[in-house]
Amino acid sequence: ATPWSEIIRERRVKWLGQLLCLLEETPARKAFEIFKEPTHKPRGAEKTTWVKNAEKDLNRLGTNLESAKITALDQQVWRSVVVKGVRETSQSTQSTEEQTR
């Protein structure tokens, strides 16, 4: 059975692709772009946000948010590169865990 963390990671990346395909005038895309703008940093540790988790997922796949914006515009490429990459990454993680047991 696939671990919940991998299912969540895959769905987060899929949803990010849908968000990045939206026109820049749509409210959801505007909110995403505004969230990415730098602001002052409060004291203490940074909050873990959905966007930060999505960026970590992309980094695990060997890409970043800027290149993902371009890739997400072509749905077939997005599925083959990113979503397939999430599955391969989770399978390699599972096989590494099995080898260490």
Beta strands, then each sheet from edge to edge (+ up, - down):
end
